């Protein structure tokens, strides 16, 4: 079994320490950083995403696999920069005010990173002001908001309004997602798109930045 296959399997098997160890071994053997990301890390997390969607794995397993991906990506990230790697775009993503759920957000972050995007995490329970401040600092191409509770969906609308009031709305695309969110709601609050799951969110970012 190749090192890339072993990296992929370590993510599927939820083994963060092994993922880091194998990633470092792959770098030491001279495997290109992007090859490690694409052929090892992203391959593993994509399979986990499909399994989660098909109810073959559950949230605790997905969390551990996402950690394995994140730790492996952190190990290879400096080499990506050294090799002249340029991210496809910059994304800011967070769970809105009142919502402390971060599973879906973290999976989206992992998949976006694996697909070559620079991702900044606004964390959970993020008020509109935090999004505004981070947009000013980071200057992302896309802002993603997540909500798992119907009671926190209103803060998505408030965040869009805050970005408009700050004169930042026209410089970026806004996407939303989460169990109670819908495409109609996204349109209603003035967002640019809605992702039903993590994979769809990544596809949405790709299409919005290509347009």
FENURMO-V228818 format. One line per field, one symbol per residue. burial: + if it has 24 or more other ideal C-beta (glycine too) atoms within 12 Angstrom, else -. A space follows every 50 residues. Layout:
burial=???
//
This chain:
burial=--++-+++++++-+++-+++-++++++---+-+++++++++++++++++- ++----+---+++++++++++++-+++-++----+-+-+++++++++++- ++++++++++++++++++++++++++++-+++-++--+-+++++++++-- -+++++++++-++----+---+++++++-++---++--++++++++++++ ++++++-++--
//
